Amino acid sequence: MGDKIITAGILFPDAAIDQIRGKQFALWQGGQARVESVADYGGYTYIPAGLSSSLEQALCLPAGIEDFGSLEDLIGDLSKGVASCDVGLDQGATLLVATGIAATWVADCAPGRLVIDL
């Protein structure tokens, strides 16, 4: 299509590109998701960053896309993961950290900096 841009992910007003394992992208647009090896958007061709498989694993990049259920389920799963770290957080602080983790995924949409004050 157009100029090539290497990225691990980018958010557009009506779409998102997220890198997943295997130098692939999860493309989200119009309420639909699909997996592609490159993405064309706005006259540009987006290429996945050349991450090694060990770095992909360390970053916990997903292998594909799937429904997660609801936001409540997602935050609940994140809370369980935070609680399993056994760092002495009470239930309220664990929920705050889990919500903060989820917020980092859309930080570029926030009106300011994200701060977790325990």
C-alpha positions, 0 to 999 in steps of 0.5 A: 500500500504505502510507506512501511512502519514497524510497530508493536501496536498502535491505536487509531480513532476507529481501529487498533493494531496489537502485536501477538506471538509469531510476528503477527498482529491482532487487528481490531476494527468495527467490532471485529478482530482478525489476525494478520501478518501485516496491517494496512491503514490510512495509506500506511503498511504496518509491519510487526516488530522483529521480536525474538521468541524469548522476548515475545514470551517474556512480554507474555504476548498472546498467541491469538485472539479470543473473547474474554467475557466481560470487563468484570471477568478480566479485572477479576482474572487480573486480581487473581494474578496480582494476589498470587504474587503474595506481596501483602496487598489487601483486597482493595489494593489488589483490585486497584492494582489489577484495574491499573494494569488494565488501564495501561493497555489504553493509557494513550486514551486517558486525559492524563497520567495514570497513577496508582496510589497505594 
